């Protein structure tokens, strides 16, 4: 495979998250230890590991199953978007920042799950596509990004209220008393795009400051 094509690092990162989430669910479900790993307001500063481990915390088997299905979809999405190593690095950077954005802008007593990080991956794939030179692929990225933004809008309580869908939080399947946090999806979208833009800008800067390779010399035989 050509070295600029879909890197195994993208798939490896997805598999790490899937394995972490599965291991935490199998080992710690319904135990107090789960509350040492999720995001809670005011605790992440003193216990920063929560910004990483919270992505692996799930509140029900169905919650985990849906996100594992999302992991499989993100592997396919990365291949379709022809992501590069720098896009994997952007996603790795987004991992704690999605939880940080959520903790800094909401007062949720608890948050856990991969959905925010997975939304960041979709956004990074969109960025990878719209930055390509192939026009049809750029349009695919743009349309998926537009669809993602529409999804974010429809998840907002005010929009749901205007549409007559009700503005009550959406219950999390299989976890009574827990709800879907649409703010995590929005944080994933914003953070994913920001990280993708950052790594692309950094790569462009490094190319500009790196010395040009010397031109080859013609040899006569």
N, C-alpha and C positions, 0 to 999 in steps of 0.2 A: 504493500500500500504506500502511496506517495506520502512523505512525511508531513505535508501540509494538510492532509485530510483528517477526517474525524479521529481525534486522539483517544487512546484507551484511557487517558486520565479522566476524561469526562464520565465515562462509564464507571470507572473505578470509584470516583467520588460518589456517584449515585448508589453504588453497591455498599459503600461504607455507611452511608446514611440509612439504607434499608436494613443492613445488619445491626447497626446500633439501635434502631427503633425496635426491631424484632427482639433483640437480646434484652433490652430494658423491659419490654412488655412481658416476655416470658419469665424474667427473673424478679421483677419488682412490681408487677401489676397489683393494684389494691393494697399496697403497703405504704407506710408513712415515708419510706425512703424516696418515693417519687417526688415528694414535695421538697427534697433537697436538690432537685435537678431542674425543675421548671422555672420559668421567669415569674418573679414576684416583685411588685414595686418596692423600691428602696433597698432590696437585697442584692441586686446585681452589682452594685458598686463594691460592696464588701466581698461578694462571692461571684466574681466575674465568670467562673466556669459555666454558670447558668446560661449565658448567652450562646454557648455551644450545645450543652446537654439538653436544653429545652426542646430542641428540634427532634430529639428522640423520644420525648415523653408523649404518650397517647393515653386517652382517657377511656377508650373502649376498643374491643377487638375490631369493630366496624370502622372506627376512626383510623386504626392502624392499617386495615385492609385497603381502605380508599387511598391512603397515602402511598402504600406499596404499589398499588395500581398506577398512581401518579409517577412513581419512580420508574416503572417500566416505560411509561409514555415519554418521560423525559430522556431516556436513553435513545428512543427512536427519534425524538425531536432534535436532539443534539446531532444525530447522524444526518437527518434531513437538512438541518441548518448548516452543515459542514463546519462545525465549530472548530476553533484552533486551540492550542494550549493556553493562549492568553484568555480565552473565554472561560476555560476551566478555572484559571486563576481568579477571574472576576467572580465566578460563582463561589469559590472558596472564600474570598473576601466578603461576599454578601452573607455568608452563613451566620456569623455573629451579629452583623450589622442589622439584619432584618429583626432579630430579637431586641437589639438595642433601640431601634427606631420605635418598636411597639412599646417597650418599657418606658421610653422617654415621653411618649405622647398619649398614653392611656393610663387608666387607674385600675386595670384588671387585677384582681387578687391573685389569679393564676393564669399562666398560659403555657401550652405545650403543643407540639405537633410540627410536622414537616411542611404543611401547606404553604406557609409564607416563603420558605426556602425554595419550594418547587415553583411557585409563581415567579420568583426571581430567576430561576432557570429558564422558564418560558420567555421572560423579557429579554434575557441575554441572548437566547436563540434568535429572537426577533431582531435584535440589534445586529447580530452576526449576518443575518440575511440582508437587511437594508443597507449594510455597508459594502455588499458585494457589487461587482460591476455588471453582473447578469441581470437585466431588467426584469424578466419574469420572476426570478427568485427574490428580487427586492420587493416586488409587489406582494409576493406571498408573505414576506416578513411584515410589510406594512399592514396588510389585511388582518393577520393574526394579532398584531399589536393593537389595531383598532378594536378587534373583538375582545381582547383582554381589557382594554379601557372601558368598553361597554359593560363587560361583566362587573368591573369595579363599581361603575355607576349604579347598576341595578342592585348591587348588594347594599347600597347605602340606605339607612332607615328612612331618610326624607324622601328619596325616590320611590322606595317601596310603598310609602304612605300615599304619595301622589297617585301611584298606579293602582291603589286599592288593594295591595297585597298585605297590608298590615306592617307596622314598624316594630313588632316584637322580635327579639333575637331568635335566630333559627336554632332549634334544639340539635344537639350533637347526637347522632344515632347511636343507641346502645349505651349512652352515658347520661342517665337522668340528672338534671340539675346543671349540666354543662351545655355550652352553646358554641356555635360556629363564630369565630372572630374574623369578620370581614376586614378589619383593620390590618390583620396580618397579611392578607392577600394584597392589599394596597401597598403596605410596606415592602412586600416582595417585589412588586412592579417597580416602585420608585427606586429602591436600593439596587435592584438588578440592573436597571438602565444606567444608574449613576456609576456602578462598578464597571460595567462594560465600557462606558465612555472613558472612565479613568484609565483602564488598562490599554485601551486603544490609543489614547493621547500619550501615555507613557511610552508605548512601543514606537509611535511616530517620532517622539522626541529623541529616543535612543538611536533610531535610524539616522536622524539628522546630525547628531553629534558624533556618531561613529565614523572613523576614518574610512574613506572609500577604498575598496580593494584595488590593488594595482592592476592595471590592464595587462593582459598576457602579451608576450613578445613573440613576434613572428619568427619562425626558425626555417631557414632554407636548407634543404637536404640536397 
